[in-house]
Structures are given as C-alpha cells and as structure tokens.
Amino acid sequence: MMQVKYSVVVPVYNEEDSVMPLAESIRKAMALLNEPYEIIFVNDGSTDKTPEGLEKIRESNVNLRVATLKKNSGQTASLKTGFDMAKGEVIISMDGDMQNDPADIPSLLGKMREGYDVVCGWRKKRHDSLWKKVASKLANIIQNFVFKSHLHDIACTLRAYRKGALNAVDLSWNGAHRFIPYLLLKHDSRIAEVEVHHHPRIYGKSKYKPTKIFKTIKDFLKLIILRKI
C-alpha cells in the first residue's frame, strides 16, 4: 500500500450544500501535487443532509475518509479526530464552508519546504462581517503582544503541519484549536505564514455569534496558564 504523504482534514457541521463542491475543489488542488493524499471529512454531529452528501462523495472518491461524531462537539474535537486518523506526513486543516480556498494548499506546502514545521494561512482580505473582522483584529493584537508572535491571523483554520509537530500539542480542551500555533511555539516549532484567499460565504449559515468572544477570552486565559506550566 502506498504511503500517504498529505492528509486534508475538514470539520463540517450542517454544511450539506458545500461538502460536494468543496470535496471536488480539494481533489483538484491535491491532484496537482502528484503525491498520494487523503481527504478526511469529520462530520461534527450534523442534523441536516451533510452525512448523506459525504456518503455519496465517498462512493466515488477512493481518497475520501469520513469520521462521524455522534453529537456536535466543536471544532477542537473535530480537528483532533481528523488529526488522529490522518496517515499523512503532512496534515492540512481547513474549514468546511468554502471560505478557505484549497487552491492555496500548494503555497502552504511550498513554504513548508523551506524548513518550517507549521505554515499558517493569513486571510489578509477577509470577507466577513465588520463585527467579526474587528473582534479578530483585536484578538490578534492582544495575543501577539502577550506571546511575542509575528502571526497576523491566529484564527485561520487553513494551516499545514508536520505530523510530528502536532503530536506535541494538547487538544483535549475545547477551544484549543484556535491557539495551536502558540502551543507549538512552546515546543520551539518553526512557524511561518503565507497570505491566502478568503471567499464570501455562499452556502449555509455562519456559526459565529458575537457572544463567542467571551468563550474565546476564557480559552485565551487558559492558554496563558498552560504556556507557563
């Protein structure tokens, strides 16, 4: 059996309209690399027709694997499930709403070949609500001040990791996925950033609510404690 080189992990929750076009976009992007790959969709307890869509895709795509969480458990749990399943030497994570662009994956991997353990996407031109953009900007400023980081967009899910680097990260607590790069800095991982595209959401509804900022602040305080241990 051929060794998988790349694993693309995509958490999805009630994304029935986006899973099929997204899977095709990922397939096209990965085919250009001419390396063995797999796509792992993690169904985070969807209550719409997302499971049926994923099953239909799997029937015609030998590179697709699907994991199903019995209940909606959040993005951290979904990503951890995908990371644990991944067979690739390099793991790429991305959102399932088609705002991340699979066509940016080669750019992430190209930067990684310069010797980095993690390459993060930077959505320099975001297509989100004003509230979401302002909240994200403030969060990045505060976090970079505290951790002396150069990253512009800590919340971007589109990232590429060497699997060995991820093994050192504790994803057992809900909310940890936002801060994976900061957790990796504690282990002296080499981290870079590249500009990526960000598209307007055209399928489904955003799961982001303004009240989520309080949960993010709580998670950030927990991160500070963990970084000192």
VMD Tcl script that draws the C-alpha trace (Angstrom):
set ca {
  {0.00 0.00 0.00}
  {1.32 3.43 -0.98}
  {2.31 5.71 1.89}
  {0.02 8.74 2.17}
  {2.01 11.96 2.08}
  {-0.73 14.53 2.66}
  {-3.89 14.41 4.78}
  {-6.50 17.15 4.39}
  {-8.73 17.39 7.49}
  {-12.06 19.21 7.17}
  {-14.53 19.53 10.09}
  {-18.11 20.07 8.91}
  {-21.32 20.86 10.78}
  {-24.55 21.32 8.82}
  {-22.77 22.07 5.53}
  {-24.99 20.00 3.22}
  {-24.65 22.44 0.32}
  {-20.89 22.91 0.50}
  {-19.46 19.41 1.07}
  {-19.73 18.22 -2.53}
  {-18.22 21.30 -4.26}
  {-15.60 21.54 -1.51}
  {-14.55 17.92 -1.92}
  {-14.16 18.47 -5.66}
  {-12.11 21.64 -5.11}
  {-9.80 19.82 -2.71}
  {-9.46 16.90 -5.13}
  {-8.40 19.22 -7.94}
  {-5.87 21.04 -5.74}
  {-4.33 17.84 -4.40}
  {-4.18 16.16 -7.83}
  {-1.82 18.91 -9.00}
  {0.72 17.86 -6.35}
  {1.11 14.40 -7.90}
  {1.61 12.82 -4.46}
  {-0.53 10.28 -2.57}
  {-3.11 12.01 -0.39}
  {-6.31 11.52 1.56}
  {-9.21 13.79 2.45}
  {-10.78 13.34 5.89}
  {-14.16 14.93 6.49}
  {-15.19 14.96 10.15}
  {-18.96 15.23 10.48}
  {-19.48 17.06 13.78}
  {-22.94 15.75 14.59}
  {-24.70 17.41 11.63}
  {-28.51 17.40 11.72}
  {-29.06 18.24 8.05}
  {-28.19 16.17 4.95}
  {-24.42 16.52 5.38}
  {-23.99 12.78 6.20}
  {-25.80 11.74 3.02}
  {-23.68 14.11 0.96}
  {-20.47 12.75 2.42}
  {-21.56 9.18 1.77}
  {-22.28 10.00 -1.85}
  {-18.85 11.58 -2.26}
  {-17.12 8.62 -0.63}
  {-18.71 6.21 -3.11}
  {-16.91 7.93 -5.99}
  {-13.68 9.10 -4.30}
  {-11.25 6.45 -3.08}
  {-9.16 9.11 -1.34}
  {-12.02 10.22 0.92}
  {-12.49 9.07 4.51}
  {-15.31 10.14 6.82}
  {-15.47 10.25 10.60}
  {-18.76 10.93 12.37}
  {-19.14 12.37 15.85}
  {-22.43 11.36 17.48}
  {-23.13 14.87 18.74}
  {-21.95 18.39 17.95}
  {-18.66 18.54 19.85}
  {-16.98 21.65 18.43}
  {-14.07 22.33 16.11}
  {-11.31 21.29 18.51}
  {-12.77 17.80 18.97}
  {-13.43 17.51 15.23}
  {-9.90 18.50 14.27}
  {-8.40 16.18 16.88}
  {-10.45 13.31 15.48}
  {-9.17 14.05 11.98}
  {-5.58 14.52 13.14}
  {-5.65 11.19 14.98}
  {-6.98 9.44 11.85}
  {-4.53 11.10 9.46}
  {-1.93 8.88 7.81}
  {-0.04 11.64 6.03}
  {3.39 13.02 6.84}
  {1.87 16.49 6.47}
  {-1.62 17.43 7.67}
  {-3.59 20.31 6.19}
  {-6.60 21.66 8.07}
  {-9.32 23.86 6.62}
  {-12.90 24.98 7.26}
  {-15.84 23.30 5.56}
  {-17.79 26.38 4.49}
  {-15.74 27.06 1.32}
  {-14.40 30.38 2.58}
  {-10.92 28.82 2.69}
  {-9.58 28.05 -0.79}
  {-7.99 24.62 -1.46}
  {-6.03 26.26 -4.29}
  {-3.85 27.85 -1.57}
  {-2.63 24.47 -0.32}
  {0.39 24.35 -2.68}
  {1.51 27.74 -1.31}
  {1.41 26.43 2.26}
  {3.37 23.34 1.27}
  {5.88 25.36 -0.74}
  {6.65 27.47 2.32}
  {6.90 24.37 4.47}
  {9.62 23.01 2.19}
  {11.80 25.91 3.35}
  {12.14 24.05 6.64}
  {9.08 25.06 8.68}
  {7.08 22.74 10.92}
  {3.85 24.72 10.58}
  {2.61 27.16 7.96}
  {-0.44 29.26 8.81}
  {-2.79 30.99 6.41}
  {-3.25 34.76 6.65}
  {-6.63 35.97 5.39}
  {-5.34 39.45 4.61}
  {-8.52 40.36 2.72}
  {-11.34 38.84 4.75}
  {-14.93 38.56 3.60}
  {-16.71 38.53 6.94}
  {-18.99 40.80 8.92}
  {-17.47 44.00 10.30}
  {-18.00 42.74 13.85}
  {-16.14 39.52 13.15}
  {-13.24 41.30 11.48}
  {-12.87 43.84 14.31}
  {-13.03 41.16 17.01}
  {-10.42 39.07 15.17}
  {-8.11 42.05 14.68}
  {-8.19 42.97 18.38}
  {-7.65 39.36 19.40}
  {-4.60 39.05 17.16}
  {-3.07 42.27 18.52}
  {-3.50 41.16 22.14}
  {-2.28 37.62 21.54}
  {0.77 38.72 19.58}
  {1.68 41.20 22.33}
  {1.44 38.51 25.01}
  {3.29 35.78 23.10}
  {5.65 37.98 21.05}
  {4.41 36.35 17.86}
  {4.62 37.61 14.28}
  {1.39 35.93 13.14}
  {-1.37 38.12 11.68}
  {-4.29 35.68 11.71}
  {-4.28 33.17 14.53}
  {-7.90 32.14 13.87}
  {-7.39 30.97 10.28}
  {-8.06 27.22 10.12}
  {-6.18 26.82 6.83}
  {-2.80 25.55 8.02}
  {-0.24 22.88 7.15}
  {1.51 20.90 9.88}
  {4.20 18.28 10.01}
  {2.51 15.42 11.82}
  {5.38 15.10 14.27}
  {4.86 18.68 15.44}
  {1.16 18.09 16.14}
  {1.98 15.14 18.37}
  {3.27 17.60 20.98}
  {0.01 19.60 21.16}
  {-2.66 19.02 23.80}
  {-6.06 19.26 22.09}
  {-8.02 17.77 24.97}
  {-9.67 21.07 25.93}
  {-12.40 22.74 23.90}
  {-11.12 25.86 22.14}
  {-7.51 24.72 21.85}
  {-7.66 24.60 18.05}
  {-7.58 28.42 17.85}
  {-4.21 28.53 19.56}
  {-2.32 25.59 18.06}
  {0.49 27.84 16.70}
  {1.04 29.40 20.15}
  {1.04 25.96 21.76}
  {3.66 24.88 19.21}
  {5.85 27.90 19.95}
  {6.30 26.45 23.43}
  {7.93 23.43 21.78}
  {10.19 25.59 19.58}
  {8.39 24.66 16.38}
  {9.35 26.70 13.33}
  {6.27 28.61 12.21}
  {5.67 30.64 9.06}
  {2.71 32.39 7.47}
  {1.52 32.93 3.90}
  {-1.28 35.06 2.51}
  {-4.32 33.04 1.43}
  {-7.61 33.80 -0.23}
  {-10.81 34.19 1.76}
  {-14.14 33.96 -0.04}
  {-17.59 35.28 0.93}
  {-19.78 32.59 2.42}
  {-22.32 31.44 -0.17}
  {-23.54 28.20 1.42}
  {-25.28 27.72 4.74}
  {-25.09 30.00 7.76}
  {-22.18 31.17 9.87}
  {-21.91 29.51 13.29}
  {-20.15 32.55 14.72}
  {-22.04 34.62 17.29}
  {-20.85 37.84 18.99}
  {-21.16 36.16 22.40}
  {-18.45 33.72 21.32}
  {-15.86 36.35 22.19}
  {-16.41 35.62 25.92}
  {-15.65 31.94 25.34}
  {-12.53 32.94 23.36}
  {-11.32 35.18 26.20}
  {-11.78 32.30 28.66}
  {-9.83 29.97 26.37}
  {-7.09 32.59 25.97}
  {-6.64 32.87 29.74}
  {-6.38 29.09 29.93}
  {-3.74 29.19 27.22}
  {-1.66 31.67 29.23}
  {-1.74 29.32 32.21}
  {-0.81 26.30 30.08}
  {2.06 28.17 28.44}
  {3.55 28.86 31.88}
  {3.40 25.25 33.04}
}
mol new
graphics top color blue
foreach p $ca { graphics top sphere $p radius 0.5 }
foreach p [lrange $ca 0 end-1] q [lrange $ca 1 end] { graphics top cylinder $p $q radius 0.2 }
display resetview
